[in-house]
Structure formats: structure tokens, C-alpha cells
Amino acid sequence: MSKAKQGDKVKVHYTGKLKDGTVFDSSSGRDPIEFTIGTGQVIPGFEDGVVGMAEGEQKTIEVPVDLGYGPRRDDLIANFKKAQFPPDINPEVGQRLQMQQPDGKAVQVTIINIGDEEVTLDANHPLAGEDLTFDVELVEIAA
């Protein structure tokens, strides 16, 4: 039976959990995710964990912060004047927005605080700083 290796296109079902067991994402009830191993389409620790699995195999993959979304970075938190927001946006804590960087790239941010004059935005990935656990089933390997 073949095992997943670099360059293989794979389909997997997964359930992602935080250290305390909270489920943050799952493919349950949806199609499995599909990605090519070695292309960086998923976080490194997830990809590394799938390597060597056979079709139909299930396993638990532990992904430390540095192989997941990385550590939380204070330099990705910034304050912006409320006047800088478009008039059709009514900022709320927890709200996710997309901003355009000076180089034209889009970045997702989360509103983490709203003051009288300023809004604090966090561009860290919501799972940055977290060790993650994935229960994975390799559904298909398409070399």
C-alpha cells in the first residue's frame, strides 16, 4: 500500500483542536480538504504529519506553535483613528476585516479594542501562539 510523500495530492478529513480540547475547525459534514504535499498550502506541521500515512489511515498530529501559525507578534497590533474607517463600517470587537497593505497585499485583521478615537487591530492569525492537535484521516492519495 502506498504512503503519502512529497509531491502527492492528498485528500484528508480532519478535526483541529486547541490544547484544552476546543474544536476550532473540522471537515466533518464537508468534503475533505485537498492539497499537494510540499507546496505550503497547509501549515508545515499538518503537512509533515500526513507524510507517511496510507489511504484510510487515521492518526493524531500534534503541531507546536512554530510549525503552526507561529508565535503571537506584538508588532502586528496597531491603532488606527476611527476616522480612517469607511463610513459603512461600524467597528465591533471581534470583527474580522480585510485591509490592503502598501504593497497591495491583502491582510486579515481582527478588531480587539475600540476606544473613543481609535480602534486597535490585530493582524496575527487567530491561531497564532497556539499548539494545535489534528485528528486526521487520509482519504485519498493521487500521485
C-alpha positions in Angstrom: 0.0 0.0 0.0 1.4 3.4 -1.0 2.1 6.1 1.6 1.8 9.8 1.2 5.0 11.6 0.1 6.3 14.9 -1.2 4.5 15.9 -4.4 1.4 13.7 -3.8 -2.0 15.3 -4.0 -4.0 14.1 -1.0 -7.5 14.4 0.4 -7.9 14.4 4.2 -10.7 14.7 6.7 -9.6 16.5 9.9 -10.7 18.0 13.2 -8.5 20.7 14.6 -8.4 21.2 18.4 -6.7 23.6 20.9 -4.8 22.3 23.9 -8.0 22.4 26.0 -9.9 20.3 23.5 -11.9 23.1 22.0 -12.6 22.3 18.3 -11.6 25.3 16.1 -12.2 23.7 12.7 -13.4 20.4 11.1 -14.1 19.0 7.7 -16.9 16.9 9.3 -20.0 17.2 7.1 -18.0 18.7 4.3 -15.8 17.4 1.5 -12.2 16.5 2.7 -9.6 19.2 2.1 -7.2 18.6 -0.8 -3.6 19.8 -1.0 -0.3 18.8 -2.6 2.4 17.8 -0.1 5.4 20.1 -0.2 3.7 23.2 -1.7 2.9 25.0 1.5 -0.9 25.0 1.0 -1.3 24.0 4.7 0.7 24.7 7.8 4.0 22.8 8.0 3.2 20.6 11.0 0.0 19.4 9.4 1.7 18.6 6.1 4.6 16.8 7.9 2.1 14.7 9.8 0.4 13.5 6.7 3.6 12.3 5.1 3.9 8.5 5.5 0.2 7.9 6.0 -1.6 5.3 3.9 -5.1 5.7 2.5 -7.7 5.0 5.1 -5.2 5.6 8.0 -6.2 7.7 10.9 -3.9 9.4 13.3 -3.5 12.4 15.7 -1.0 15.1 14.7 0.5 17.4 17.4 1.5 20.7 15.8 3.7 23.0 18.0 3.4 26.8 17.6 6.5 27.1 15.4 5.1 24.5 12.9 1.6 26.0 13.0 0.7 29.7 12.7 3.8 30.9 14.7 4.0 32.9 17.9 1.8 36.0 18.5 3.7 39.1 17.5 3.1 42.5 19.2 4.3 44.3 16.1 1.2 43.1 14.2 -1.1 45.0 16.6 -1.7 48.7 15.7 -4.1 51.5 16.5 -6.0 53.4 13.8 -8.1 56.5 14.0 -11.8 55.8 13.7 -11.9 58.5 11.0 -9.8 56.2 8.8 -12.5 53.6 8.6 -15.0 53.8 5.7 -18.4 55.3 6.8 -20.2 52.0 6.1 -18.2 50.1 8.7 -19.4 50.1 12.3 -16.4 48.6 14.2 -17.2 45.9 16.8 -14.7 44.0 18.9 -14.1 40.5 17.3 -15.0 41.7 13.9 -12.7 40.5 11.1 -11.8 42.9 8.3 -9.6 42.8 5.3 -7.1 45.6 4.8 -4.7 46.4 1.9 -1.1 46.8 2.7 1.0 49.5 1.0 2.5 46.7 -1.3 -1.1 45.9 -2.4 -1.3 42.6 -0.5 -4.5 41.9 1.5 -4.2 41.1 5.2 -6.9 39.9 7.6 -7.2 41.8 10.8 -9.4 41.4 13.9 -10.7 44.4 15.9 -9.5 43.8 19.5 -10.3 47.1 21.2 -12.4 50.2 20.4 -11.6 53.5 22.2 -13.1 56.9 21.9 -10.9 58.0 19.0 -9.0 54.8 18.0 -9.6 51.2 17.0 -6.9 48.5 17.8 -6.4 46.0 15.0 -4.6 42.7 15.3 -3.1 41.1 12.2 -1.9 38.0 13.9 -3.6 34.8 12.7 -6.4 33.9 15.2 -4.5 30.6 16.0 -1.0 32.3 16.4 0.6 31.3 19.6 -1.4 28.1 19.9 -0.2 24.5 20.0 -2.7 22.6 17.8 -3.9 19.0 17.6 -5.4 17.5 14.5 -7.3 14.2 14.2 -6.7 13.2 10.6 -7.9 10.6 8.2 -6.1 10.2 4.9 -9.0 9.6 2.4 -7.1 9.5 -0.9 -3.6 9.8 -2.4 -3.5 10.9 -6.1 0.2 10.8 -7.0 
